[in-house]
């Protein structure tokens, strides 16, 4: 897959995943969390919902969705 048309932030995040082969397995979770943050920030910037850094708690725990109506 060609990544040349992707924004630089996304290309950089994907390139970071390539380091998994040379990073200790114990550090993989840290790399995945970093990629999740970087990609979420890049997507937020693309759709205009960004506006700065997201709170760490929001990155770790998903926000609750809207309540479902009871039938």
Biopython code that builds the backbone (N, CA, C, O; Angstrom):
import numpy as np
from Bio.PDB.StructureBuilder import StructureBuilder

atoms = [
    (1, "UNK", "N", (0.842, -1.170, 0.000)),
    (1, "UNK", "CA", (0.000, 0.000, 0.000)),
    (1, "UNK", "C", (0.887, 1.232, 0.000)),
    (1, "UNK", "O", (1.830, 1.325, 0.786)),
    (2, "UNK", "N", (0.593, 2.153, -0.857)),
    (2, "UNK", "CA", (1.344, 3.397, -0.924)),
    (2, "UNK", "C", (0.863, 4.351, 0.164)),
    (2, "UNK", "O", (-0.339, 4.541, 0.351)),
    (3, "UNK", "N", (1.808, 4.941, 0.872)),
    (3, "UNK", "CA", (1.456, 5.897, 1.931)),
    (3, "UNK", "C", (1.808, 7.325, 1.549)),
    (3, "UNK", "O", (1.664, 8.239, 2.362)),
    (4, "UNK", "N", (2.269, 7.526, 0.321)),
    (4, "UNK", "CA", (2.751, 8.860, -0.070)),
    (4, "UNK", "C", (1.666, 9.930, -0.035)),
    (4, "UNK", "O", (1.990, 11.107, 0.126)),
    (5, "UNK", "N", (0.404, 9.572, -0.178)),
    (5, "UNK", "CA", (-0.671, 10.566, -0.159)),
    (5, "UNK", "C", (-1.239, 10.811, 1.234)),
    (5, "UNK", "O", (-2.137, 11.636, 1.401)),
    (6, "UNK", "N", (-0.723, 10.102, 2.233)),
    (6, "UNK", "CA", (-1.195, 10.280, 3.605)),
    (6, "UNK", "C", (-0.528, 11.485, 4.242)),
    (6, "UNK", "O", (0.590, 11.845, 3.872)),
    (7, "UNK", "N", (-1.203, 12.110, 5.198)),
    (7, "UNK", "CA", (-0.560, 13.214, 5.928)),
    (7, "UNK", "C", (0.704, 12.734, 6.629)),
    (7, "UNK", "O", (0.815, 11.562, 6.989)),
    (8, "UNK", "N", (1.644, 13.631, 6.820)),
    (8, "UNK", "CA", (2.929, 13.294, 7.429)),
    (8, "UNK", "C", (2.759, 12.655, 8.801)),
    (8, "UNK", "O", (3.504, 11.736, 9.144)),
    (9, "UNK", "N", (1.797, 13.120, 9.591)),
    (9, "UNK", "CA", (1.593, 12.576, 10.928)),
    (9, "UNK", "C", (1.252, 11.090, 10.873)),
    (9, "UNK", "O", (1.722, 10.308, 11.699)),
    (10, "UNK", "N", (0.441, 10.711, 9.907)),
    (10, "UNK", "CA", (0.037, 9.311, 9.779)),
    (10, "UNK", "C", (1.195, 8.481, 9.247)),
    (10, "UNK", "O", (1.421, 7.364, 9.711)),
    (11, "UNK", "N", (1.932, 9.018, 8.274)),
    (11, "UNK", "CA", (3.112, 8.294, 7.767)),
    (11, "UNK", "C", (4.118, 8.062, 8.888)),
    (11, "UNK", "O", (4.689, 6.977, 8.993)),
    (12, "UNK", "N", (4.339, 9.076, 9.729)),
    (12, "UNK", "CA", (5.274, 8.941, 10.849)),
    (12, "UNK", "C", (4.791, 7.887, 11.847)),
    (12, "UNK", "O", (5.586, 7.093, 12.350)),
    (13, "UNK", "N", (3.497, 7.882, 12.129)),
    (13, "UNK", "CA", (2.946, 6.902, 13.067)),
    (13, "UNK", "C", (3.115, 5.488, 12.520)),
    (13, "UNK", "O", (3.495, 4.580, 13.259)),
    (14, "UNK", "N", (2.839, 5.297, 11.241)),
    (14, "UNK", "CA", (2.994, 3.975, 10.636)),
    (14, "UNK", "C", (4.461, 3.545, 10.618)),
    (14, "UNK", "O", (4.769, 2.371, 10.818)),
    (15, "UNK", "N", (5.353, 4.486, 10.380)),
    (15, "UNK", "CA", (6.774, 4.166, 10.379)),
    (15, "UNK", "C", (7.224, 3.724, 11.770)),
    (15, "UNK", "O", (8.093, 2.862, 11.899)),
    (16, "UNK", "N", (6.637, 4.306, 12.799)),
    (16, "UNK", "CA", (6.992, 3.929, 14.180)),
    (16, "UNK", "C", (6.656, 2.457, 14.430)),
    (16, "UNK", "O", (7.361, 1.782, 15.181)),
    (17, "UNK", "N", (5.601, 1.964, 13.817)),
    (17, "UNK", "CA", (5.243, 0.548, 13.991)),
    (17, "UNK", "C", (6.327, -0.381, 13.454)),
    (17, "UNK", "O", (6.476, -1.507, 13.928)),
    (18, "UNK", "N", (7.068, 0.081, 12.485)),
    (18, "UNK", "CA", (8.136, -0.734, 11.917)),
    (18, "UNK", "C", (9.258, -0.980, 12.910)),
    (18, "UNK", "O", (10.097, -1.852, 12.685)),
    (19, "UNK", "N", (9.290, -0.231, 13.998)),
    (19, "UNK", "CA", (10.331, -0.415, 15.010)),
    (19, "UNK", "C", (10.034, -1.594, 15.925)),
    (19, "UNK", "O", (10.885, -1.973, 16.729)),
    (20, "UNK", "N", (8.858, -2.178, 15.822)),
    (20, "UNK", "CA", (8.493, -3.269, 16.721)),
    (20, "UNK", "C", (9.450, -4.454, 16.628)),
    (20, "UNK", "O", (9.653, -5.161, 17.615)),
    (21, "UNK", "N", (10.032, -4.675, 15.470)),
    (21, "UNK", "CA", (10.965, -5.794, 15.305)),
    (21, "UNK", "C", (12.234, -5.629, 16.134)),
    (21, "UNK", "O", (12.865, -6.617, 16.510)),
    (22, "UNK", "N", (12.608, -4.383, 16.418)),
    (22, "UNK", "CA", (13.852, -4.142, 17.148)),
    (22, "UNK", "C", (13.617, -3.651, 18.578)),
    (22, "UNK", "O", (14.570, -3.393, 19.313)),
    (23, "UNK", "N", (12.360, -3.522, 18.967)),
    (23, "UNK", "CA", (12.015, -3.081, 20.316)),
    (23, "UNK", "C", (11.656, -4.302, 21.145)),
    (23, "UNK", "O", (11.022, -5.236, 20.654)),
    (24, "UNK", "N", (12.068, -4.284, 22.405)),
    (24, "UNK", "CA", (11.742, -5.398, 23.298)),
    (24, "UNK", "C", (10.233, -5.582, 23.386)),
    (24, "UNK", "O", (9.479, -4.609, 23.369)),
    (25, "UNK", "N", (9.800, -6.822, 23.479)),
    (25, "UNK", "CA", (8.371, -7.128, 23.559)),
    (25, "UNK", "C", (7.702, -6.381, 24.701)),
    (25, "UNK", "O", (6.543, -5.982, 24.589)),
    (26, "UNK", "N", (8.416, -6.193, 25.786)),
    (26, "UNK", "CA", (7.853, -5.482, 26.937)),
    (26, "UNK", "C", (7.527, -4.026, 26.616)),
    (26, "UNK", "O", (6.777, -3.390, 27.357)),
    (27, "UNK", "N", (8.072, -3.490, 25.536)),
    (27, "UNK", "CA", (7.816, -2.105, 25.137)),
    (27, "UNK", "C", (6.744, -1.980, 24.049)),
    (27, "UNK", "O", (6.397, -0.866, 23.657)),
    (28, "UNK", "N", (6.224, -3.091, 23.564)),
    (28, "UNK", "CA", (5.239, -3.043, 22.479)),
    (28, "UNK", "C", (3.980, -2.283, 22.873)),
    (28, "UNK", "O", (3.448, -1.510, 22.077)),
    (29, "UNK", "N", (3.498, -2.498, 24.102)),
    (29, "UNK", "CA", (2.277, -1.809, 24.535)),
    (29, "UNK", "C", (2.481, -0.302, 24.471)),
    (29, "UNK", "O", (1.595, 0.429, 24.027)),
    (30, "UNK", "N", (3.637, 0.163, 24.909)),
    (30, "UNK", "CA", (3.931, 1.594, 24.865)),
    (30, "UNK", "C", (3.897, 2.123, 23.429)),
    (30, "UNK", "O", (3.366, 3.203, 23.170)),
    (31, "UNK", "N", (4.467, 1.351, 22.502)),
    (31, "UNK", "CA", (4.468, 1.758, 21.093)),
    (31, "UNK", "C", (3.039, 1.813, 20.558)),
    (31, "UNK", "O", (2.668, 2.766, 19.873)),
    (32, "UNK", "N", (2.232, 0.789, 20.870)),
    (32, "UNK", "CA", (0.846, 0.777, 20.392)),
    (32, "UNK", "C", (0.043, 1.934, 20.979)),
    (32, "UNK", "O", (-0.767, 2.542, 20.280)),
    (33, "UNK", "N", (0.259, 2.241, 22.256)),
    (33, "UNK", "CA", (-0.458, 3.368, 22.871)),
    (33, "UNK", "C", (-0.052, 4.684, 22.230)),
    (33, "UNK", "O", (-0.888, 5.558, 22.001)),
    (34, "UNK", "N", (1.237, 4.821, 21.941)),
    (34, "UNK", "CA", (1.715, 6.025, 21.261)),
    (34, "UNK", "C", (1.064, 6.150, 19.883)),
    (34, "UNK", "O", (0.617, 7.229, 19.495)),
    (35, "UNK", "N", (1.016, 5.036, 19.146)),
    (35, "UNK", "CA", (0.411, 5.068, 17.817)),
    (35, "UNK", "C", (-1.066, 5.407, 17.900)),
    (35, "UNK", "O", (-1.575, 6.167, 17.076)),
    (36, "UNK", "N", (-1.756, 4.856, 18.880)),
    (36, "UNK", "CA", (-3.167, 5.156, 19.052)),
    (36, "UNK", "C", (-3.369, 6.657, 19.286)),
    (36, "UNK", "O", (-4.258, 7.265, 18.690)),
    (37, "UNK", "N", (-2.556, 7.245, 20.141)),
    (37, "UNK", "CA", (-2.664, 8.689, 20.403)),
    (37, "UNK", "C", (-2.372, 9.491, 19.153)),
    (37, "UNK", "O", (-3.106, 10.418, 18.814)),
    (38, "UNK", "N", (-1.290, 9.130, 18.463)),
    (38, "UNK", "CA", (-0.883, 9.896, 17.285)),
    (38, "UNK", "C", (-1.931, 9.806, 16.172)),
    (38, "UNK", "O", (-2.263, 10.809, 15.541)),
    (39, "UNK", "N", (-2.444, 8.601, 15.940)),
    (39, "UNK", "CA", (-3.456, 8.439, 14.887)),
    (39, "UNK", "C", (-4.771, 9.113, 15.273)),
    (39, "UNK", "O", (-5.424, 9.718, 14.423)),
    (40, "UNK", "N", (-5.165, 9.019, 16.532)),
    (40, "UNK", "CA", (-6.399, 9.685, 16.980)),
    (40, "UNK", "C", (-6.268, 11.189, 16.826)),
    (40, "UNK", "O", (-7.211, 11.846, 16.386)),
    (41, "UNK", "N", (-5.115, 11.749, 17.181)),
    (41, "UNK", "CA", (-4.900, 13.182, 17.019)),
    (41, "UNK", "C", (-4.942, 13.579, 15.549)),
    (41, "UNK", "O", (-5.537, 14.596, 15.193)),
    (42, "UNK", "N", (-4.302, 12.768, 14.686)),
    (42, "UNK", "CA", (-4.292, 13.074, 13.252)),
    (42, "UNK", "C", (-5.701, 13.010, 12.671)),
    (42, "UNK", "O", (-6.077, 13.861, 11.865)),
    (43, "UNK", "N", (-6.482, 12.010, 13.072)),
    (43, "UNK", "CA", (-7.853, 11.899, 12.576)),
    (43, "UNK", "C", (-8.718, 13.051, 13.084)),
    (43, "UNK", "O", (-9.565, 13.562, 12.350)),
    (44, "UNK", "N", (-8.513, 13.455, 14.317)),
    (44, "UNK", "CA", (-9.266, 14.577, 14.867)),
    (44, "UNK", "C", (-8.931, 15.856, 14.102)),
    (44, "UNK", "O", (-9.811, 16.678, 13.843)),
    (45, "UNK", "N", (-7.662, 16.021, 13.742)),
    (45, "UNK", "CA", (-7.277, 17.190, 12.951)),
    (45, "UNK", "C", (-7.917, 17.158, 11.568)),
    (45, "UNK", "O", (-8.346, 18.189, 11.051)),
    (46, "UNK", "N", (-7.980, 15.966, 10.972)),
    (46, "UNK", "CA", (-8.561, 15.844, 9.634)),
    (46, "UNK", "C", (-10.050, 16.157, 9.608)),
    (46, "UNK", "O", (-10.539, 16.785, 8.669)),
    (47, "UNK", "N", (-10.780, 15.716, 10.650)),
    (47, "UNK", "CA", (-12.219, 15.953, 10.635)),
    (47, "UNK", "C", (-12.617, 17.237, 11.350)),
    (47, "UNK", "O", (-13.803, 17.548, 11.464)),
    (48, "UNK", "N", (-11.621, 17.986, 11.834)),
    (48, "UNK", "CA", (-11.914, 19.276, 12.441)),
    (48, "UNK", "C", (-12.362, 19.198, 13.884)),
    (48, "UNK", "O", (-12.708, 20.222, 14.472)),
    (49, "UNK", "N", (-12.367, 18.016, 14.473)),
    (49, "UNK", "CA", (-12.807, 17.908, 15.861)),
    (49, "UNK", "C", (-11.643, 18.050, 16.826)),
    (49, "UNK", "O", (-11.828, 17.995, 18.041)),
    (50, "UNK", "N", (-10.435, 18.232, 16.281)),
    (50, "UNK", "CA", (-9.263, 18.438, 17.136)),
    (50, "UNK", "C", (-9.382, 19.770, 17.831)),
    (50, "UNK", "O", (-10.408, 20.442, 17.730)),
    (51, "UNK", "N", (-8.408, 20.130, 18.490)),
    (51, "UNK", "CA", (-8.454, 21.396, 19.198)),
    (51, "UNK", "C", (-7.433, 21.342, 20.304)),
    (51, "UNK", "O", (-7.589, 21.964, 21.354)),
    (52, "UNK", "N", (-6.404, 20.600, 20.055)),
    (52, "UNK", "CA", (-5.370, 20.476, 21.059)),
    (52, "UNK", "C", (-5.283, 19.066, 21.569)),
    (52, "UNK", "O", (-5.909, 18.140, 21.054)),
    (53, "UNK", "N", (-4.494, 18.941, 22.589)),
    (53, "UNK", "CA", (-4.266, 17.615, 23.168)),
    (53, "UNK", "C", (-5.507, 17.129, 23.889)),
    (53, "UNK", "O", (-6.224, 17.902, 24.524)),
    (54, "UNK", "N", (-5.742, 15.843, 23.779)),
    (54, "UNK", "CA", (-6.838, 15.198, 24.489)),
    (54, "UNK", "C", (-6.320, 14.806, 25.858)),
    (54, "UNK", "O", (-5.167, 14.396, 25.991)),
    (55, "UNK", "N", (-7.160, 14.926, 26.878)),
    (55, "UNK", "CA", (-6.751, 14.554, 28.230)),
    (55, "UNK", "C", (-6.320, 13.096, 28.269)),
    (55, "UNK", "O", (-6.912, 12.252, 27.597)),
    (56, "UNK", "N", (-5.302, 12.802, 29.046)),
    (56, "UNK", "CA", (-4.777, 11.433, 29.133)),
    (56, "UNK", "C", (-5.860, 10.449, 29.533)),
    (56, "UNK", "O", (-5.909, 9.343, 28.993)),
    (57, "UNK", "N", (-6.729, 10.817, 30.463)),
    (57, "UNK", "CA", (-7.793, 9.907, 30.906)),
    (57, "UNK", "C", (-8.720, 9.557, 29.747)),
    (57, "UNK", "O", (-9.199, 8.427, 29.656)),
    (58, "UNK", "N", (-8.974, 10.509, 28.869)),
    (58, "UNK", "CA", (-9.837, 10.246, 27.717)),
    (58, "UNK", "C", (-9.155, 9.324, 26.723)),
    (58, "UNK", "O", (-9.835, 8.601, 25.994)),
    (59, "UNK", "N", (-7.832, 9.331, 26.673)),
    (59, "UNK", "CA", (-7.107, 8.457, 25.757)),
    (59, "UNK", "C", (-7.111, 7.026, 26.251)),
    (59, "UNK", "O", (-7.104, 6.088, 25.453)),
    (60, "UNK", "N", (-7.122, 6.854, 27.554)),
    (60, "UNK", "CA", (-7.037, 5.519, 28.127)),
    (60, "UNK", "C", (-8.402, 4.875, 28.219)),
    (60, "UNK", "O", (-8.562, 3.703, 27.875)),
    (61, "UNK", "N", (-9.386, 5.627, 28.679)),
    (61, "UNK", "CA", (-10.734, 5.089, 28.844)),
    (61, "UNK", "C", (-11.644, 5.669, 27.780)),
    (61, "UNK", "O", (-11.657, 6.884, 27.579)),
    (62, "UNK", "N", (-12.409, 4.828, 27.092)),
    (62, "UNK", "CA", (-13.362, 5.364, 26.116)),
    (62, "UNK", "C", (-14.457, 6.128, 26.829)),
    (62, "UNK", "O", (-14.868, 5.776, 27.935)),
    (63, "UNK", "N", (-14.912, 7.161, 26.187)),
    (63, "UNK", "CA", (-16.022, 7.929, 26.744)),
    (63, "UNK", "C", (-17.304, 7.143, 26.578)),
    (63, "UNK", "O", (-17.471, 6.434, 25.586)),
    (64, "UNK", "N", (-18.221, 7.256, 27.539)),
    (64, "UNK", "CA", (-19.499, 6.549, 27.382)),
    (64, "UNK", "C", (-20.288, 7.147, 26.229)),
    (64, "UNK", "O", (-20.262, 8.356, 25.998)),
    (65, "UNK", "N", (-20.977, 6.293, 25.523)),
    (65, "UNK", "CA", (-21.793, 6.753, 24.407)),
    (65, "UNK", "C", (-23.153, 7.213, 24.889)),
    (65, "UNK", "O", (-23.440, 7.161, 26.085)),
    (66, "UNK", "N", (-23.985, 7.658, 23.977)),
    (66, "UNK", "CA", (-25.328, 8.091, 24.374)),
    (66, "UNK", "C", (-26.134, 6.918, 24.919)),
    (66, "UNK", "O", (-25.943, 5.768, 24.521)),
    (67, "UNK", "N", (-27.020, 7.231, 25.819)),
    (67, "UNK", "CA", (-27.862, 6.182, 26.406)),
    (67, "UNK", "C", (-28.771, 5.607, 25.320)),
    (67, "UNK", "O", (-29.252, 6.331, 24.449)),
    (68, "UNK", "N", (-28.990, 4.324, 25.386)),
    (68, "UNK", "CA", (-29.867, 3.663, 24.422)),
    (68, "UNK", "C", (-31.292, 3.712, 24.946)),
    (68, "UNK", "O", (-31.528, 3.477, 26.131)),
    (69, "UNK", "N", (-32.223, 4.009, 24.089)),
    (69, "UNK", "CA", (-33.634, 4.019, 24.551)),
    (69, "UNK", "C", (-34.092, 2.616, 24.920)),
    (69, "UNK", "O", (-33.737, 1.639, 24.261)),
    (70, "UNK", "N", (-34.872, 2.532, 25.967)),
    (70, "UNK", "CA", (-35.424, 1.264, 26.420)),
    (70, "UNK", "C", (-36.719, 1.032, 25.671)),
    (70, "UNK", "O", (-37.546, 1.938, 25.562)),
    (71, "UNK", "N", (-36.901, -0.158, 25.162)),
    (71, "UNK", "CA", (-38.140, -0.457, 24.405)),
    (71, "UNK", "C", (-39.076, -1.245, 25.231)),
    (71, "UNK", "O", (-40.165, -1.590, 24.772)),
]
sb = StructureBuilder()
sb.init_structure("model")
sb.init_model(0)
sb.init_chain("A")
sb.init_seg("    ")
for serial, (resi, resn, name, xyz) in enumerate(atoms, 1):
    if name == "N":
        sb.init_residue(resn, " ", resi, " ")
    sb.init_atom(name, np.array(xyz, "f"), 0.0, 1.0, " ", f" {name:<3s}", serial, name[0])
structure = sb.get_structure()
